[in-house]
Amino acid sequence: MAGEAKFKHLDYLQAAIGRMANNSFLFKGWSITIAAALSGFAAVNTQSALLVIALATTVLFWGLDGYYLWLERGFIKLYNRVAALEPEQIDFKMVIDKNRAVRCWLATCSRPHLIAFYGVIVAVDVIGIFVIKGGS
């Protein structure tokens, strides 16, 4: 019976990890969609304000993506701790370590794959702003 409780707790944690990973995936999709749409409208209408909005939304999605990646990593650490427990020690707590939360979140936002993904979008938006401003 205690072994079933451990597996159920691990299932709950795995579901939370899956939700965090799914959210991260969705943020990347929405970020590129919004940035591409606003960049296209900005290029057609020579409106640098649209690129500023695209830049702001990209930075916001970058922060949210980093937050959910940080949460995912926290739940993975919790999963590993629960997996190491004896079945009798299972308490079904879903609390992750939030010490140094802002620092860890910023470190997560600066992961190479996030910098590469969002950095390219930000660079395109910034270049577009300068091109439109210079052409006006």
C-alpha positions in Angstrom: 0.0 0.0 0.0 2.8 2.4 0.9 4.5 1.7 -2.4 1.3 2.7 -4.3 1.4 6.0 -2.5 4.9 6.6 -3.6 4.1 5.9 -7.2 1.0 8.1 -7.0 3.1 11.0 -5.6 5.6 10.5 -8.4 2.7 10.5 -10.9 1.5 13.9 -9.5 5.0 15.3 -9.8 5.4 14.0 -13.3 2.2 15.6 -14.3 3.3 18.9 -12.9 6.6 18.6 -14.8 4.7 17.9 -18.0 2.5 20.9 -17.5 5.6 23.2 -17.0 7.3 21.8 -20.1 4.1 22.2 -22.1 3.7 25.8 -20.9 7.3 26.5 -22.0 6.6 25.1 -25.4 3.5 27.2 -25.8 5.3 30.4 -24.8 7.9 29.8 -27.5 5.1 29.3 -30.1 3.2 32.3 -29.1 6.3 34.4 -28.9 7.4 33.6 -32.4 3.9 34.0 -33.8 3.3 37.4 -32.2 6.7 38.7 -33.1 6.4 37.5 -36.7 2.9 39.0 -37.1 3.9 42.4 -35.6 7.1 42.5 -37.6 5.2 41.8 -40.8 2.7 44.6 -40.1 5.5 46.9 -39.0 7.4 46.3 -42.3 4.4 46.9 -44.5 3.2 50.0 -42.6 6.7 51.2 -41.6 5.5 51.5 -38.0 8.4 51.1 -35.6 5.9 51.2 -32.7 4.7 47.7 -33.7 8.3 46.4 -33.4 8.6 48.0 -30.0 5.4 46.1 -29.0 6.9 42.9 -30.5 10.1 43.5 -28.6 8.2 44.0 -25.3 6.1 40.9 -25.8 9.2 38.8 -26.6 10.9 39.9 -23.4 7.8 39.1 -21.4 7.5 35.7 -23.0 11.2 35.2 -22.3 10.6 35.9 -18.6 7.6 33.7 -18.4 9.4 30.9 -20.3 12.3 31.2 -17.9 9.9 31.1 -14.9 8.2 27.9 -16.0 11.5 26.3 -16.9 12.7 27.2 -13.3 9.5 25.7 -11.9 10.0 22.5 -14.0 13.6 22.2 -12.7 12.3 22.6 -9.2 9.8 19.8 -9.6 12.4 17.6 -11.2 14.6 18.0 -8.1 11.5 17.3 -5.9 10.8 14.2 -8.0 14.3 13.0 -7.5 14.0 13.5 -3.7 10.7 11.7 -3.5 12.0 8.9 -5.6 14.8 8.4 -3.1 12.4 8.3 -0.1 11.2 5.1 1.5 7.5 4.5 0.7 6.5 5.1 4.4 8.0 8.6 4.2 5.7 9.9 1.4 3.6 12.9 2.5 2.3 14.1 -0.9 3.8 17.6 -0.5 4.3 19.4 -3.8 6.5 22.2 -2.4 9.6 23.1 -4.3 12.6 25.1 -2.9 12.0 28.8 -3.5 15.1 30.1 -1.8 17.0 32.6 -4.0 14.0 32.5 -6.4 14.7 35.6 -8.3 18.4 34.8 -8.7 17.6 31.2 -9.9 14.9 32.5 -12.2 17.4 35.0 -13.8 20.0 32.2 -14.1 17.4 30.1 -15.8 16.4 32.9 -18.2 20.1 33.1 -19.2 20.3 29.4 -20.3 22.0 29.2 -23.7 18.9 27.8 -25.5 16.7 30.6 -24.2 19.2 33.2 -25.1 19.6 31.8 -28.6 15.8 31.5 -29.2 14.6 34.8 -27.7 17.9 36.6 -28.5 17.4 36.1 -32.2 13.8 37.5 -32.0 15.0 40.5 -30.0 17.8 41.2 -32.4 15.5 41.1 -35.4 13.1 43.4 -33.7 15.9 45.9 -32.7 17.4 45.8 -36.2 13.9 46.4 -37.7 13.3 49.4 -35.4 16.6 51.0 -36.5 15.9 50.2 -40.2 12.4 51.7 -40.0 13.6 54.7 -38.1 16.5 55.3 -40.5 14.3 54.9 -43.6 11.6 57.4 -42.3 
